[in-house]
Amino acid sequence: MKRKKKTRTQQIKIKARKTLRKKIPIKKQQYVVDTSAIINKFLPKLIKKGLKGRIIIPNAVMAELENLANKGKEEGFVGLEEVAKLHSYKEQGIKVHFQGTRPNEMQIRYAKSGEIDALVRNIAKNNKAILITADLVQAKSAQAYGLQVIFLRPKYKPQKVKKKGFLSFLKR
């Protein structure tokens, strides 16, 4: 059986992941979470492993989750549900706070260029908080700015399902 040779991009990503922190601090800290960490349901797992302190959810992240939900995307609803569940972890030493501005039109337009990610990083920087993300580019950018990062690699990426249109049904 042939092994697939790793592409240059895959090799770069593997190397980039090696310098990212995965350990969870035991003492109470402040954490800022981005959209990727929320929709991948990482926070309950981290809390079970001992994460304690203040979890700051940027309003830009909430806007992104709301936008996804309004478009009927599952990730949006999953994310909003995960945020709602965070309030039930008070007993485990978790405090949930929302902070920051909602993205403006320009930031939304250039979200794929990193504008929303920059809002999230600024909140982490201003609060001297640890950024929790499942986005490799966000993690490396935050690290480049001197922020502490907990990077959690998603286990899988959802496969895009091709929807069969009405015309494909007629072609049978």
Buried (B, 14 or more C-beta within 10 A) or exposed (E): EEEEEEEEEEEEBEEBBEEBEEEBBEEEBBBBBBBBBBBBBBBBEBBEEEBBBBBBBBBBBBBBBBBBBEEEBEBBBBBBEBBEEBEEBEEEEBBBEEBBEBBEEEBBEEBEEBBBBBBBBBBBBEBEBBBBBBBBEBBBBBBEBEBBBBBBEBEEEEEEEEEEEEEEEEEE
